[in-house]
């Protein structure tokens, strides 16, 4: 039991952060983390003893999120428009984040979900490529190609303004 | 010395700092002479920094009370009777509607694996098979040897079939049933007035030895305990004052036989 507390408790801040990137709404994200923790506690004995607890808990969280998305797709839309509008962006703005950071988060939102989760697990949560592959249940090669596509797409979006800043002129580099 | 060609993947390794020192230097040297690639790699790096900056505040927030791990563990260890009855009812509904995917649903996800889960599983089996008039048991009492053989094989250890005939309950037969924690043996009894009892047993992962605990939801009563790694639950509509001595008798018989 103590083992479990020592290994899982320090992961909670990172789990909350990753959940928030998946679900946006703060309360829904914490609900997801709560489900994840409950499941981790009840299945603690079923995990591979030699496995990495961080990878294991993140994969529980990821799978819960995926099954929730699936349910939501079939059912009525649960996130109202205003939820998506004022989600993290307003929070960040209120916390005086730089314009560049805001741009970045907006661009990350524009990525396809499969690329976004790889980017966040690797770039934000510092998982290794192998760990990210395990969490997402995909081969490492797929992690690499999604990561590469995500980063290149972000360059385009940030640079060209993309949908984030459509008013930014595209010709400024031309002499 | 010739340097191995730099791969696209290694550019990401470089950004994510997963290269060994020597290779890192080689990539750095390559970037020095390839400014366009260097610009791209610098952009990847900047992305990392911005991501971290954008989301850092979330990990710094105080943890909300619902995510208190000690409390979650405590709740799963000693679940309130009411909550696991609700979960048992949910399990029955899911079983009846064939909603296997439902097991990942919230209520069930909270179910602990110990003796409370066992009680839940036993009452779910009672709710499903107790009212069944077509095939309440898979193997009849007349094939007792076969029933013992089947349950022993699936549970990986022998489970004795209690004899309740002195108390007016005749063995009807039994079957192996599925639980989230492995196969369980279910034996069913009835008296001459249509009252059925379910005796349920499976291997325990936690709560290897537990004293007998009652359960009740108004219509159905039960007693659950664990002995030397096997968990047992006796469930039926019989009032507690009558069911309790039966459970004691079952426990006594089983402890003699194992």
Interface residues (C-beta under 8 A of the other chain):
Chain A: X1 X4 X5 X8 X9 X12 X13 X14 X16 X17 X20 X21 X30 X31 X33 X34 X35 X37 X38 X39 X41 X42 X45 X64 X67 X91 X92 X95 X97 X98 X100 X101 X102 X104 X105 X108 X119 X120 X122 X123 X124 X126 X128 X129 X144 X147 X148 X151 X152 X154 X155 X158 X159
Chain B: X8 X9 X12 X16 X18 X40 X43 X44 X47 X48 X50 X51 X52 X53 X54 X55 X57 X58 X59 X60 X61 X63 X64 X66 X67 X69 X70 X72 X73 X76 X101 X104 X106 X109 X110 X111 X112 X113 X205 X206
